[in-house]
Amino acid sequence: MVAVGMGFNSAADKKNEDAFIHRQTTETICNVKGVVRKIGNNGVYMIYCKAKHLKLHIINLPEKFKVADMPVVFSGNIKQTHPMEDDWGELFEVTNITGQ
């Protein structure tokens, strides 16, 4: 299995992205404020949300939101995470996102 921390940057990673999106949803989040953060140089983007104590590893972040420290309002689904996959945070599928 490919490590989650590698991010989803290339067409080859599309298969892995699809596999994560099809995992069971464990929680749905609606219209929450957060900040997009880039982790290192490997294309991993997170959303941090202090108000809800969330650190989300985004599975399908649209390109226009791949900007470090961008404030956003977002909705989506927290996906099932297997042991050893949560180094970057909980897996998260964005269903709606806008800049603030």
C-alpha positions as CSV (number, residue, x, y, z in Angstrom):
1,M,0.0,0.0,0.0
2,V,1.3,3.5,-0.8
3,A,1.8,5.6,2.3
4,V,-0.7,8.4,2.8
5,G,2.1,10.9,3.5
6,M,3.2,10.9,-0.1
7,G,0.3,13.1,-1.2
8,F,-1.7,13.0,-4.4
9,N,0.2,14.8,-7.1
10,S,0.3,12.8,-10.3
11,A,-2.0,10.8,-12.5
12,A,-0.5,7.7,-11.0
13,D,-1.7,8.8,-7.6
14,K,-5.3,9.2,-8.9
15,K,-5.9,5.4,-8.3
16,N,-4.8,5.9,-4.7
17,E,-7.0,9.0,-4.3
18,D,-10.0,7.0,-5.6
19,A,-9.3,4.2,-3.1
20,F,-9.3,6.6,-0.2
21,I,-12.5,8.4,-1.3
22,H,-14.3,5.1,-1.5
23,R,-13.6,4.3,2.2
24,Q,-16.3,4.5,4.7
25,T,-17.2,8.0,5.9
26,T,-16.9,8.2,9.7
27,E,-18.0,11.8,10.1
28,T,-19.4,14.7,8.0
29,I,-18.3,18.3,8.5
30,C,-20.3,21.2,7.2
31,N,-19.3,24.9,6.7
32,V,-16.3,25.0,9.0
33,K,-13.5,27.6,8.9
34,G,-10.0,26.5,8.6
35,V,-6.6,27.2,7.1
36,V,-4.8,25.3,4.3
37,R,-1.3,24.3,5.2
38,K,1.4,22.8,3.0
39,I,3.5,20.1,4.7
40,G,7.1,19.9,3.5
41,N,7.9,19.6,-0.2
42,N,6.1,16.4,-1.1
43,G,2.7,17.9,-2.1
44,V,0.8,17.2,1.1
45,Y,-1.8,19.7,2.0
46,M,-3.8,19.8,5.3
47,I,-6.6,21.8,6.6
48,Y,-6.2,23.0,10.2
49,C,-9.3,24.0,12.2
50,K,-8.5,25.1,15.7
51,A,-12.1,25.7,16.7
52,K,-12.9,21.9,16.2
53,H,-9.4,20.6,16.9
54,L,-9.1,19.1,13.5
55,K,-6.1,18.2,11.4
56,L,-7.3,16.9,8.1
57,H,-5.2,15.3,5.3
58,I,-7.1,16.4,2.2
59,I,-7.6,13.6,-0.4
60,N,-8.9,15.8,-3.2
61,L,-8.0,19.5,-2.7
62,P,-8.7,21.5,-5.9
63,E,-5.5,23.1,-7.4
64,K,-6.6,26.7,-6.8
65,F,-6.7,26.0,-3.0
66,K,-3.2,24.6,-2.9
67,V,-1.9,27.8,-1.3
68,A,-0.1,27.8,2.0
69,D,-1.9,29.6,4.8
70,M,-5.1,30.2,2.8
71,P,-8.2,30.7,5.0
72,V,-11.1,28.6,3.8
73,V,-14.6,27.5,4.6
74,F,-15.1,23.8,3.8
75,S,-17.4,20.8,4.0
76,G,-16.7,17.2,3.5
77,N,-16.2,13.7,4.8
78,I,-13.7,12.3,7.3
79,K,-12.8,8.9,6.0
80,Q,-11.9,5.7,7.7
81,T,-8.2,5.6,8.6
82,H,-6.2,2.5,9.1
83,P,-3.4,2.2,11.7
84,M,-0.1,3.9,10.6
85,E,-1.9,6.2,8.1
86,D,-2.7,9.1,10.4
87,D,0.7,10.7,10.5
88,W,-0.6,13.7,8.5
89,G,-4.0,13.8,10.1
90,E,-7.4,12.3,9.4
91,L,-8.2,11.5,5.7
92,F,-10.6,14.0,4.4
93,E,-12.7,14.3,1.2
94,V,-13.6,17.9,0.4
95,T,-17.2,18.2,-0.9
96,N,-17.3,22.0,-0.9
97,I,-14.6,24.6,-0.3
98,T,-14.4,28.4,-0.7
99,G,-11.8,31.0,0.1
100,Q,-12.5,33.5,2.9
